[in-house]
Amino acid sequence: MCGIVGYVGNQNPVDFLLRGLRLLEYRGYDSAGIATVDEKRTIQIVKTAGRVDTLAKQVLAANLRGKIGIGHTRWATHGLPTDANAHPHVSYDGSVVVVHNGVIENYQSIRDQLIKRGIKFTTQTDTESLAHLIAFYLNEETNKLGDTIRIDELLPQAVSLALSQIHGTYGVAVLFRDYPEVMIGAKLGSPFIIGVGRGENFIASDAASLAGNTDHIITLSDHEIAFMTADNISIRHRDEGLVVRNIEVLDIDPTQVERGDFEHYMLKEIFEQPDAIRNTLRGRLDFDSVTAKFGGLNLTAQQLIGIRRIMATACGTSWHASLVGEYQIETLARIPVEVEYASELRYRNPPIDQNTLVFAVTQSGETADTIAALREMKRRGFPTMSICNVVGSTISREADGGVYLHAGPEIGVASTKTFTSQCTVFAMLALYLGRLRHIDFELGRKLIDQINNLPNLITIALQKNDQIKNIANKYASCNDFMFLARQYNFPAALEGALKLKEISYIHAEGYPAGEMKHGPLALIDNKTPSVFIAPECYVHNKTLSNMQEIKARGGPVIAIVTEGDKKTKEIADDYIELPKIADFLQPIVYNVPLQLLAYHIAVIRGCDVDKPRNLAKSVTVE
């Protein structure tokens, strides 16, 4: 959602802040701003609705000074995306300036209380109330204690008192007019990372924005407040007082967060999928025992044999990957799997078997609904696992165990390599759990070889890019699409429809192909293409019958088919041929052409592929 960057050191912070904000653009935003404090104790703020490029021109014209600064990209929750509502926000007395990620649920009552004290509000945002609260408590504590308190106690105390009044979530960065060498950061339910440098320190809501500036980070936990100067970092927990946090290595190459020769991050990440899958597989395939192995599950084989049910909870693309995992695990391991929307599960009270293992599936590890669902399942005593891409994220730290994707940073809002990597992890889990139960050595060897070949198969799928671009040109003017498939590929149809909706703003629906005659067939006409994932498999003839139903009603058909499948090619108006693939791996490979189709249609229609309207990469608010 919103993005935060901050700098305190010996350099002018503007270059870092602007670069950091550009690297956070993928999170989704509608306005941006920067604040600095100079040696003369002057707060300078530049903010604007619109893109960071617009902000950059204004910042350079303003000639911001100082050696400390904070920046923000806003995704509107309270108040329209206007210049006034953009962050940073300054307090009523001009002493405090704040940027904030998250939602203050009780902001209206705080606002009303502050208005009664004579404080005037100039924006519609919830964050402005926090700026005023911090200033109020700072003045109160200063008047009460005078010169008897050190600033490394005074400033965190003022921020802590203000945050104690808040109900909701936050990642907060605070600067002070009268203390131009100090930056405060705080976290509750919103990602917050400290970058550790030499004679300079950084903050960010996403590690990607620190790449190239430092390779050492500290990840704040909930209810922690960091006091930062150029040479010092101290962290306090609300209940525990001063705490010591380990410094971790930031394992991101700066080139990973650059587009390189690609026009968009999304296209770059689509083409990174063979390497992403190799990294996901690396060290996890045991060819001697023909099984998979995971170092982070923290459950023994004996404990896993006792699992009688698996629940996966996720949102969006991760939910679709979990559906693929349901098919894979139920088929290969014969364990019942239930997939729940995290936004629903967090408020439900479903009956769950005692021997149930819960997987929280997420790219960022910071998705608010998935975190809440995970915590609810932990509260009820179920063992929890994460499948996550971001090392050190909230979900990866709170789960009892888990699996990292190692897919590399994903900048495009529309997830691509995350989906294929998540499905690959589920395939390995299915093999591992199946080998614990009933899969014999010979079948295990066949399955492991098929999984190991995934990068090569995805490379072949990517070679169809030019053909898919031509198909996109043919259908880019259509405003409705259907995506249809059966069995393993049904979740891939859902994901294909989601990708097209996300980045081209075309109405698209994914359905099991057999459900067409139960309602959706009424939508079919000659301007509504149907995209079929139709590889050769045991239900192939059924899919062909559904395809004929579309053709009989004048609907165009685009099909992804197995090489040499003459029957399907005769029916389809356009087709993409791919090699024969084991059923349980088909959605991983056959989804790649759907990603490319969505991408090219969006480009042809002039859409902002990497930053689609109204969407954010990581949904950290409910």
C-alpha positions in Angstrom: 0.0 0.0 0.0 1.6 3.3 1.1 5.4 3.5 1.1 7.8 5.2 3.5 11.5 6.1 3.2 13.7 8.1 5.6 17.3 9.2 5.9 19.5 10.6 8.7 23.2 11.1 8.1 25.7 13.5 6.7 24.3 14.0 3.2 21.4 15.9 1.7 18.6 13.2 1.8 16.8 14.2 -1.4 18.4 11.9 -3.9 17.9 8.9 -1.6 14.3 9.8 -0.8 13.3 10.3 -4.5 15.1 7.1 -5.6 13.4 5.2 -2.7 10.0 6.6 -3.5 10.4 5.5 -7.2 11.3 2.0 -6.0 8.2 2.0 -3.9 5.9 3.1 -6.7 4.9 -0.5 -7.4 3.1 -0.7 -4.1 0.4 1.6 -5.5 -0.2 5.2 -4.7 -2.0 8.4 -5.7 0.2 11.1 -4.1 3.7 11.6 -2.8 5.7 14.0 -0.6 9.0 14.7 1.1 9.9 16.6 4.3 13.4 17.7 5.5 14.6 19.5 8.5 17.7 21.8 8.2 20.3 23.0 10.7 18.3 26.2 11.2 15.4 24.1 12.5 13.2 24.7 9.5 10.8 22.0 8.3 10.5 22.1 4.5 7.7 20.1 2.9 7.0 19.4 -0.8 4.0 17.1 -1.6 1.6 16.6 -4.5 -1.1 14.4 -5.9 0.2 12.3 -8.8 3.4 10.5 -9.6 6.9 10.8 -8.1 8.2 12.4 -11.3 5.9 15.3 -10.7 7.1 15.5 -7.1 10.7 15.3 -8.2 10.4 18.4 -10.3 8.9 20.4 -7.4 11.5 19.1 -4.9 14.4 20.1 -7.1 12.9 23.6 -7.6 12.4 23.9 -3.9 16.1 23.2 -3.1 15.4 21.3 0.1 18.2 21.5 2.6 19.3 19.5 5.6 20.7 16.1 6.4 17.6 14.3 7.5 14.3 13.7 5.7 11.3 11.4 5.2 9.3 10.6 2.1 6.0 8.9 1.4 3.8 7.5 -1.3 0.1 7.6 -0.3 -2.7 5.2 -1.2 -5.8 7.0 -0.1 -8.0 5.6 2.7 -9.3 8.7 4.5 -9.6 11.7 2.2 -9.3 12.3 -1.5 -6.0 12.1 -3.3 -5.2 15.8 -3.2 -2.1 17.9 -2.6 -3.4 18.8 0.9 -4.1 15.2 1.9 -0.7 13.9 0.6 1.9 13.1 3.3 4.0 14.3 5.1 1.7 16.1 7.7 2.9 18.7 10.1 1.5 19.4 13.6 -0.5 22.4 14.7 2.5 24.1 16.2 4.9 23.2 13.4 7.2 21.2 15.6 6.5 17.7 14.3 6.2 16.2 10.8 4.9 12.7 10.2 4.5 10.1 7.5 2.2 7.1 8.2 1.2 3.8 6.6 -1.8 2.0 7.9 -5.2 3.1 9.2 -6.2 4.9 12.4 -9.6 3.4 13.1 -10.5 5.8 15.9 -9.1 9.0 14.2 -12.5 10.7 14.2 -12.8 10.6 18.0 -9.1 11.7 18.4 -9.9 14.5 15.9 -12.9 15.6 17.9 -10.9 15.7 21.1 -8.2 17.8 19.6 -10.6 20.2 18.0 -12.1 20.8 21.5 -8.6 21.7 22.6 -8.5 24.4 19.9 -6.4 22.5 17.4 -7.3 23.2 13.7 -7.2 20.5 11.1 -6.3 21.3 7.5 -6.8 17.9 5.8 -9.3 15.0 5.7 -6.7 12.4 6.6 -6.5 10.2 9.7 -2.7 10.8 9.9 -3.0 14.5 10.6 -4.5 13.6 14.0 -1.3 11.6 14.8 1.0 14.5 14.0 -1.1 16.7 16.4 -1.1 14.1 19.1 2.7 13.7 19.1 3.2 17.4 19.3 0.7 17.7 22.1 2.5 15.0 24.2 5.9 16.4 23.3 4.9 19.8 24.7 3.3 18.2 27.7 6.4 16.1 28.5 8.7 19.0 27.9 6.8 21.2 30.2 6.6 18.6 32.9 10.2 17.4 32.9 12.0 20.4 31.5 15.8 19.8 31.1 15.8 16.7 33.3 15.1 14.2 30.5 17.3 13.2 27.6 16.0 13.5 24.1 16.5 9.8 23.4 13.9 9.3 26.2 11.8 12.4 25.6 11.0 11.9 21.9 10.3 8.1 22.0 8.1 8.8 25.0 6.1 11.5 23.2 5.6 9.2 20.2 4.7 6.2 22.5 2.1 8.2 24.3 0.5 9.4 21.1 0.5 5.8 19.6 -1.1 4.5 22.8 -4.2 6.5 21.9 -4.5 4.9 18.5 -6.6 1.9 17.4 -5.5 0.5 14.1 -2.2 -0.2 12.3 0.8 1.9 11.6 4.3 2.2 10.2 5.3 5.7 11.3 8.3 8.0 10.7 8.6 11.2 12.6 10.9 14.3 12.4 11.2 17.1 14.9 11.8 20.8 14.1 13.8 21.4 17.3 15.8 18.2 17.1 17.1 18.1 13.4 19.4 15.2 14.1 16.7 12.7 15.2 14.3 10.4 13.3 11.8 8.2 15.1 10.2 5.1 13.5 7.4 2.9 14.9 5.5 -0.2 13.8 2.3 -2.1 14.5 0.9 -4.3 11.7 2.7 -2.4 8.9 6.1 -3.4 7.6 9.0 -1.2 8.8 12.7 -1.8 8.1 15.8 0.1 9.3 18.8 0.2 7.0 22.1 0.3 8.9 24.9 2.4 7.4 28.2 4.0 8.4 27.5 7.6 9.6 24.0 7.3 8.1 20.9 5.3 8.7 17.8 4.6 6.7 14.2 3.5 7.1 11.8 2.0 4.6 8.6 0.1 4.4 10.1 -2.2 1.9 13.7 -3.6 1.7 13.8 -3.1 -2.1 14.1 0.7 -1.6 17.3 0.2 0.4 19.1 -1.8 -2.2 22.3 -0.1 -3.3 22.5 2.1 -0.1 23.1 -0.6 2.6 23.2 -4.3 2.8 22.4 -4.5 6.5 19.0 -4.2 8.0 17.0 -4.4 11.2 13.3 -5.5 11.0 11.1 -3.8 13.6 8.5 -5.9 15.4 5.1 -4.8 16.5 4.9 -2.2 19.3 8.6 -1.2 18.8 9.9 2.3 18.5 13.3 3.2 17.0 15.3 6.3 18.0 17.7 7.1 15.2 20.6 9.5 14.6 23.4 9.3 12.0 25.5 7.2 14.4 23.0 5.5 16.7 20.0 3.3 16.7 18.1 2.3 19.9 14.9 0.3 19.9 12.3 0.2 22.7 9.3 -2.2 23.0 6.1 -1.0 24.5 6.1 -3.6 27.2 9.8 -4.7 27.4 11.7 -1.4 27.3 15.0 -1.4 25.5 15.5 -4.4 23.2 18.4 -5.6 21.1 17.6 -6.6 17.5 19.9 -8.6 15.3 21.3 -7.0 12.2 20.5 -9.1 9.1 22.0 -9.1 5.7 19.9 -7.6 2.9 20.2 -10.1 0.1 19.0 -8.0 -2.8 21.2 -7.1 -5.7 20.5 -3.5 -6.8 20.1 -4.7 -10.4 17.2 -6.9 -9.3 15.1 -3.8 -8.6 15.9 -2.2 -12.0 14.0 -2.8 -15.3 17.1 -3.4 -17.4 16.3 -3.7 -21.1 12.6 -4.5 -20.4 9.9 -1.9 -21.0 8.1 -2.8 -17.8 8.9 -4.6 -14.5 6.0 -7.0 -15.2 7.5 -8.2 -18.5 11.0 -8.5 -16.8 9.5 -10.6 -14.1 7.6 -12.9 -16.5 10.8 -13.6 -18.3 12.6 -14.2 -14.9 10.4 -17.1 -14.2 12.8 -19.9 -15.3 15.5 -18.5 -12.9 12.9 -17.9 -10.2 11.8 -21.5 -10.4 15.4 -22.7 -10.3 16.0 -20.7 -7.2 12.8 -22.1 -5.6 13.9 -25.7 -6.4 17.5 -25.2 -5.4 18.6 -27.6 -2.6 15.0 -28.9 -2.2 15.0 -31.9 -4.5 16.5 -35.1 -3.1 17.2 -37.3 -6.1 18.7 -40.1 -4.0 15.4 -40.5 -2.0 13.3 -39.2 -4.8 11.5 -36.7 -2.6 11.6 -33.0 -1.7 13.2 -31.6 1.5 12.5 -28.5 3.4 14.7 -27.0 6.2 12.1 -24.7 7.6 9.0 -26.7 8.3 10.0 -27.4 11.9 7.9 -30.6 11.9 9.3 -34.1 11.9 8.2 -36.7 9.4 6.4 -38.5 12.2 4.4 -35.3 13.0 3.6 -34.7 9.3 2.3 -38.3 8.9 -0.2 -37.5 11.7 -1.6 -34.5 9.7 -5.1 -35.4 8.5 -6.1 -32.1 6.9 -4.4 -29.0 5.4 -5.9 -25.5 5.3 -4.4 -22.9 3.1 -5.3 -19.2 3.6 -4.4 -16.4 1.2 -5.7 -13.5 -0.9 -5.7 -12.8 -4.6 -3.0 -14.5 -6.7 -1.8 -16.4 -3.7 -5.3 -17.8 -3.2 -5.2 -19.1 -6.8 -1.8 -20.7 -6.2 -3.3 -22.3 -3.1 -6.1 -23.8 -5.2 -3.5 -25.3 -7.4 -1.8 -26.7 -4.3 -5.2 -28.2 -3.2 -5.3 -30.3 -6.4 -1.7 -31.2 -6.2 -1.7 -32.3 -2.6 -5.0 -34.1 -2.7 -3.9 -36.1 -5.7 -0.4 -37.0 -4.8 -0.6 -37.1 -1.0 -4.3 -38.0 -0.5 -4.7 -35.4 2.2 -7.8 -33.3 2.2 -7.1 -29.6 1.6 -9.3 -26.6 2.2 -8.5 -23.2 0.7 -9.9 -20.1 2.5 -9.9 -16.5 1.6 -8.0 -14.9 4.5 -10.3 -11.9 4.5 -13.2 -14.3 5.3 -11.3 -16.8 7.6 -10.2 -14.0 10.0 -13.9 -13.4 10.9 -15.1 -17.0 10.6 -15.2 -19.7 13.2 -15.1 -22.8 11.1 -15.0 -26.3 12.6 -11.5 -27.5 12.0 -10.1 -31.0 12.7 -7.6 -31.3 15.5 -4.8 -32.7 13.2 -4.9 -29.8 10.8 -1.9 -28.0 9.4 -2.4 -24.3 8.3 -0.5 -22.7 5.5 -0.5 -18.9 5.1 0.4 -18.1 1.5 1.6 -14.6 0.6 4.2 -12.8 -1.6 5.0 -10.0 0.7 4.4 -11.6 4.1 2.7 -8.4 5.2 -0.8 -8.9 3.8 -3.1 -7.7 6.6 -5.9 -10.2 6.1 -3.5 -13.2 5.9 -1.6 -12.1 9.0 -4.9 -11.8 10.9 -6.0 -15.3 9.7 -2.6 -16.8 10.7 -2.8 -15.3 14.2 -6.4 -16.6 14.7 -5.3 -20.1 13.7 -2.3 -19.9 16.0 -4.5 -18.7 18.8 -6.6 -21.8 18.4 -3.5 -24.0 18.7 -3.0 -25.2 15.1 0.5 -25.5 13.7 1.1 -22.8 11.1 3.4 -22.6 8.1 4.2 -19.7 5.7 4.8 -19.8 2.0 6.4 -16.4 1.4 8.8 -14.5 -0.8 10.1 -11.9 1.6 12.7 -13.0 4.2 12.1 -11.6 7.7 8.5 -10.5 6.9 5.8 -10.5 9.6 4.2 -13.8 8.5 7.5 -15.6 8.0 8.5 -14.6 11.6 5.2 -15.4 13.2 4.5 -18.8 11.6 5.8 -21.9 13.3 7.7 -22.8 10.2 7.6 -22.3 6.4 9.1 -22.2 3.0 10.7 -19.1 1.3 10.2 -18.8 -2.4 13.5 -17.2 -3.2 12.0 -15.8 -6.4 13.7 -12.4 -6.0 12.0 -9.0 -5.7 8.7 -8.7 -7.5 8.1 -5.0 -8.4 5.1 -5.2 -10.8 1.8 -5.0 -8.9 0.4 -7.9 -10.9 2.2 -11.0 -9.4 3.7 -13.3 -12.0 6.8 -15.2 -10.8 5.3 -15.4 -7.3 2.4 -17.4 -8.6 4.6 -19.9 -10.5 7.0 -20.2 -7.5 4.1 -20.7 -5.0 2.7 -23.5 -7.2 6.1 -25.0 -7.5 6.5 -25.1 -3.7 3.1 -26.8 -3.5 4.2 -29.4 -6.1 7.2 -30.2 -3.9 5.1 -30.4 -0.8 2.7 -32.7 -2.6 5.7 -34.9 -3.6 7.1 -34.8 -0.1 3.9 -35.6 1.7 3.0 -38.3 -0.9 6.3 -40.0 -0.4 5.6 -40.1 3.4 2.4 -42.0 2.6 2.0 -44.0 -0.5 4.1 -42.9 -3.5 6.6 -45.6 -4.3 10.2 -45.0 -5.4 9.5 -45.5 -9.1 6.6 -43.0 -9.2 8.6 -40.6 -7.0 11.5 -40.6 -9.5 9.2 -39.8 -12.3 7.6 -36.9 -10.4 10.9 -35.4 -9.2 12.2 -35.4 -12.8 9.1 -33.7 -14.0 9.4 -31.0 -11.3 13.1 -30.5 -12.0 12.3 -29.9 -15.7 9.9 -26.9 -15.0 12.4 -24.1 -15.8 13.0 -25.6 -19.3 9.3 -25.9 -19.9 8.7 -22.3 -18.9 11.5 -21.2 -21.2 9.7 -22.9 -24.1 6.4 -21.1 -23.1 8.3 -17.8 -23.1 9.4 -18.4 -26.7 5.8 -18.0 -27.7 5.9 -14.3 -26.8 5.7 -12.9 -30.4 2.9 -15.2 -31.3 1.0 -14.2 -28.2 1.6 -10.5 -28.9 -0.1 -11.0 -32.4 -3.1 -12.7 -30.7 -3.3 -9.8 -28.3 -3.4 -7.3 -31.1 -6.4 -9.2 -32.6 -8.5 -9.1 -29.4 -7.3 -6.0 -27.5 -10.4 -4.1 -28.4 -12.7 -6.6 -26.7 -14.1 -5.6 -23.3 -15.2 -9.0 -22.0 -13.2 -12.2 -21.7 -13.9 -15.7 -20.4 -11.1 -18.0 -19.1 -12.1 -21.6 -19.0 -10.4 -24.9 -17.9 -10.9 -28.1 -15.9 -9.2 -29.8 -12.9 -5.7 -28.6 -12.2 -6.0 -25.7 -14.7 -9.2 -24.2 -13.3 -7.2 -22.1 -10.8 -4.9 -21.0 -13.7 -8.1 -19.8 -15.5 -9.0 -17.8 -12.4 -5.5 -16.3 -12.3 -5.5 -15.6 -16.1 -8.8 -13.6 -15.7 -7.4 -11.8 -12.7 -4.2 -10.7 -14.6 -6.3 -9.3 -17.4 -8.6 -7.4 -15.1 -5.7 -6.0 -13.0 -3.7 -4.4 -15.7 -6.0 -3.9 -18.7 -9.2 -3.0 -16.8 -11.1 -5.5 -19.1 -13.9 -7.4 -17.5 -12.8 -11.1 -17.3 -14.2 -14.1 -15.6 -12.6 -17.5 -14.8 -14.8 -20.6 -14.7 -14.5 -24.4 -14.7 -15.3 -25.1 -18.3 -18.1 -27.5 -17.3 -19.9 -24.6 -15.5 -20.4 -22.6 -18.7 -23.9 -24.1 -19.4 -25.0 -23.2 -15.9 -25.2 -19.5 -16.5 -22.1 -17.9 -18.0 -23.0 -19.1 -21.5 -25.5 -16.3 -21.7 -22.6 -13.8 -21.9 -21.1 -15.3 -25.0 -21.2 -13.4 -28.3 -18.9 -12.6 -31.2 -17.2 -9.9 -29.1 -16.4 -12.0 -26.1 -13.4 -14.2 -26.6 -13.0 -17.4 -24.5 -9.5 -18.4 -23.5 -9.3 -22.2 -22.9 -6.5 -24.0 -21.1 -7.0 -27.2 -23.0 -4.0 -29.6 -22.7 -4.4 -33.3 -23.4 -5.5 -35.0 -20.2 -8.2 -37.4 -19.0 -10.9 -34.8 -19.3 -9.7 -33.4 -22.6 -12.8 -34.5 -24.6 -15.1 -32.8 -22.1 -13.2 -29.6 -22.6 -13.5 -29.9 -26.3 -17.3 -30.2 -25.9 -17.4 -27.0 -23.9 -15.3 -25.3 -26.6 -17.8 -26.4 -29.2 -20.6 -24.9 -27.1 -18.8 -21.5 -27.3 -18.3 -21.8 -31.0 -21.9 -22.7 -31.7 -22.9 -19.4 -30.2 -20.4 -17.3 -32.2 -17.8 -16.9 -29.5 -14.1 -16.6 -30.5 -11.9 -19.2 -28.9 -8.2 -18.8 -28.0 -6.7 -22.2 -26.8 -3.5 -23.3 -25.1 -3.0 -26.8 -26.4 -0.6 -29.7 -26.4 1.8 -29.9 -29.3 0.3 -32.0 -32.1 -3.3 -31.8 -30.8 -5.1 -31.5 -34.1 -8.6 -31.7 -32.7 -8.3 -28.6 -30.6 -6.5 -26.6 -33.2 -9.4 -27.3 -35.7 -11.9 -25.8 -33.2 -9.9 -22.8 -31.9 -9.7 -19.5 -33.8 -6.2 -19.0 -32.3 -4.0 -21.4 -30.4 -0.7 -21.6 -28.6 1.1 -25.0 -28.6 3.2 -26.2 -25.6 4.9 -29.5 -24.9 3.1 -32.3 -23.1 3.3 -31.7 -19.4 2.4 -33.8 -16.4 -1.1 -32.9 -15.2 -0.1 -31.6 -11.8 2.4 -29.2 -13.3 0.3 -27.9 -16.1 -1.0 -24.7 -14.4 2.6 -23.6 -13.6 3.6 -23.6 -17.3 0.3 -23.0 -19.0 -0.3 -19.8 -17.0 2.7 -18.1 -18.6 1.0 -17.5 -21.9 -1.9 -16.0 -20.0 0.4 -13.6 -18.3 1.9 -12.5 -21.6 -1.6 -12.2 -23.2 -2.7 -9.9 -20.4 0.5 -7.9 -20.6 0.4 -7.3 -24.3 -3.3 -6.4 -24.3 -2.7 -3.9 -21.5 0.2 -2.3 -23.4 -1.8 -2.1 -26.6 -4.6 -0.3 -24.7 -2.2 2.2 -23.2 -2.6 1.1 -19.6 0.0 1.6 -16.8 1.1 -2.0 -16.6 3.3 -1.8 -13.5 1.1 0.6 -11.5 -2.6 -0.3 -12.4 -5.1 2.1 -11.1 -6.6 1.7 -7.6 -4.4 -1.3 -6.8 -1.4 -1.8 -4.5 1.2 -4.5 -4.4 1.1 -5.3 -0.7 -2.3 -4.8 0.9 -1.3 -3.9 4.5 -4.7 -2.4 5.5 -8.0 -4.0 5.7 
